[in-house]
Amino acid sequence: MIKAIETEYKGHAFRSRLEARWATALDSLGIEYWYEPEGYDLDGVWYLPDFWLPKLQGGIYAEVKPGSPTDAEYQKIRRLAMASDRWVLLLDGPPDFRSYVFYEPVQDVPPAIIYHWAIFWPRENRLFVDPAPHEVKALENMPEYIAAVHHARKARF
């Protein structure tokens, strides 16, 4: 396993370059974020979400992962959604031209039903829900998102 490189960006010490890259994308989109604002005890398991996005969808958490999360990580994300009664957006990998999974705070529903695909829609402080995750058709109407991805890719720390 490759060790993450702590990275400073705008006065924050991010635990990884990937988290800092997501911070640059959020800044470019004009989306307010708080980095690691508070942790949760999820029935004996400590969990510290990476970002709190207070104005997006009325407030959601975002968790950054370098790739596909493990089953245990998926379970923590789902438990965070239920415990906080907030959506949790999974930002797996660097900012890219694709959709991302978010989990709803739904109790007693099979895991496969509680997530959706979304991309940012910054003009309205919300996520664009994409019913077809492999066909993100709205990107041509989202120049802010395209610019944010390019900005994040160019960031040098």
C-alpha positions as CSV (number, residue, x, y, z in Angstrom):
1,M,0.0,0.0,0.0
2,I,1.3,3.4,-0.9
3,K,1.5,5.9,1.9
4,A,-0.5,9.1,1.4
5,I,1.5,12.4,1.2
6,E,0.3,15.1,3.6
7,T,-0.4,18.2,1.5
8,E,-1.0,21.8,2.5
9,Y,-3.5,23.8,0.6
10,K,-5.0,27.2,1.6
11,G,-3.8,26.8,5.2
12,H,-5.2,23.3,5.6
13,A,-3.0,20.2,6.2
14,F,-4.8,17.5,4.1
15,R,-3.9,13.9,4.9
16,S,-3.4,13.3,1.2
17,R,-2.8,15.0,-2.2
18,L,-6.0,13.5,-3.4
19,E,-8.0,15.2,-0.6
20,A,-6.2,18.5,-1.5
21,R,-7.0,18.0,-5.1
22,W,-10.7,17.6,-4.2
23,A,-10.5,20.8,-2.2
24,T,-9.2,22.6,-5.2
25,A,-12.1,21.3,-7.3
26,L,-14.6,22.3,-4.6
27,D,-13.0,25.8,-4.5
28,S,-13.2,26.1,-8.2
29,L,-16.9,25.2,-8.1
30,G,-17.5,27.7,-5.4
31,I,-18.7,25.0,-3.0
32,E,-18.0,25.8,0.6
33,Y,-16.4,22.9,2.6
34,W,-15.1,22.2,6.0
35,Y,-12.3,19.7,6.2
36,E,-12.7,16.9,8.9
37,P,-15.0,19.0,11.1
38,E,-16.1,16.3,13.5
39,G,-15.9,12.6,14.0
40,Y,-18.7,10.1,14.8
41,D,-18.8,7.0,17.0
42,L,-20.7,4.5,14.9
43,D,-21.6,1.9,17.4
44,G,-18.0,1.6,18.7
45,V,-16.3,2.4,15.3
46,W,-14.7,5.9,15.1
47,Y,-15.3,7.6,11.8
48,L,-14.0,11.0,10.7
49,P,-15.5,12.1,7.3
50,D,-13.2,14.1,5.0
51,F,-15.5,17.0,4.1
52,W,-18.7,18.6,5.3
53,L,-20.4,20.6,2.4
54,P,-22.8,22.7,4.4
55,K,-24.6,24.4,1.5
56,L,-24.8,21.5,-0.9
57,Q,-28.2,19.7,-0.7
58,G,-28.8,21.3,2.7
59,G,-25.6,19.8,4.0
60,I,-23.8,16.6,3.1
61,Y,-20.7,14.7,3.9
62,A,-18.1,13.7,1.3
63,E,-15.6,10.9,1.7
64,V,-12.5,10.7,-0.5
65,K,-11.0,7.4,-1.4
66,P,-8.1,6.6,-3.8
67,G,-10.1,3.8,-5.4
68,S,-13.0,1.5,-4.8
69,P,-13.6,1.3,-1.0
70,T,-13.4,-2.0,0.8
71,D,-16.6,-3.6,2.1
72,A,-15.8,-2.3,5.6
73,E,-15.4,1.2,4.2
74,Y,-18.7,1.0,2.4
75,Q,-20.4,-0.1,5.6
76,K,-18.9,2.9,7.5
77,I,-20.2,5.3,4.8
78,R,-23.6,3.8,5.0
79,R,-23.6,3.9,8.8
80,L,-22.5,7.5,8.7
81,A,-25.4,8.4,6.4
82,M,-27.9,6.7,8.8
83,A,-26.3,8.1,12.0
84,S,-26.1,11.6,10.8
85,D,-29.3,11.6,8.8
86,R,-27.3,13.2,5.9
87,W,-26.3,12.1,2.4
88,V,-22.7,10.9,2.1
89,L,-21.0,11.5,-1.3
90,L,-18.2,9.0,-2.2
91,L,-15.5,10.7,-4.2
92,D,-13.5,7.7,-5.3
93,G,-10.4,8.7,-7.3
94,P,-9.5,12.2,-8.5
95,P,-11.9,14.7,-9.8
96,D,-13.0,13.5,-13.3
97,F,-15.6,13.6,-16.0
98,R,-17.9,11.1,-14.5
99,S,-20.6,10.6,-11.9
100,Y,-20.1,9.7,-8.2
101,V,-22.1,7.6,-5.7
102,F,-23.9,9.1,-2.8
103,Y,-25.7,7.3,0.0
104,E,-29.0,8.3,1.4
105,P,-29.8,8.0,5.1
106,V,-32.3,5.2,4.7
107,Q,-32.9,2.6,7.4
108,D,-33.8,-1.1,6.7
109,V,-33.2,-1.0,3.0
110,P,-30.8,-3.3,1.1
111,P,-27.4,-1.5,0.4
112,A,-27.9,-1.7,-3.4
113,I,-31.0,0.5,-3.2
114,I,-29.7,3.4,-1.1
115,Y,-27.2,4.9,-3.4
116,H,-27.5,7.0,-6.5
117,W,-25.1,8.5,-9.0
118,A,-24.5,12.2,-9.0
119,I,-22.3,15.0,-10.4
120,F,-22.0,18.5,-9.0
121,W,-24.5,21.2,-10.2
122,P,-22.9,24.3,-8.5
123,R,-25.2,26.9,-10.0
124,E,-28.0,25.5,-7.8
125,N,-25.9,24.3,-4.8
126,R,-27.1,20.7,-5.4
127,L,-26.1,17.5,-7.0
128,F,-27.4,16.5,-10.4
129,V,-28.8,13.0,-10.0
130,D,-27.9,10.8,-13.0
131,P,-30.1,7.8,-13.5
132,A,-27.6,6.3,-16.0
133,P,-24.2,6.4,-14.3
134,H,-22.2,5.5,-17.4
135,E,-23.9,8.1,-19.6
136,V,-23.3,11.5,-18.0
137,K,-25.1,13.6,-20.7
138,A,-25.3,16.9,-18.8
139,L,-21.6,17.7,-18.7
140,E,-21.8,19.8,-21.9
141,N,-24.1,22.1,-20.0
142,M,-21.8,22.3,-17.0
143,P,-18.8,24.5,-17.9
144,E,-18.1,25.1,-14.2
145,Y,-17.7,21.4,-13.5
146,I,-15.4,20.9,-16.5
147,A,-13.3,23.9,-15.4
148,A,-13.1,22.5,-11.9
149,V,-11.8,19.1,-13.1
150,H,-9.2,20.8,-15.2
151,H,-8.2,23.1,-12.3
152,A,-7.8,20.1,-9.9
153,R,-5.7,18.2,-12.5
154,K,-3.4,21.2,-12.9
155,A,-2.9,21.9,-9.2
156,R,0.7,21.5,-8.0
157,F,1.4,21.3,-4.3
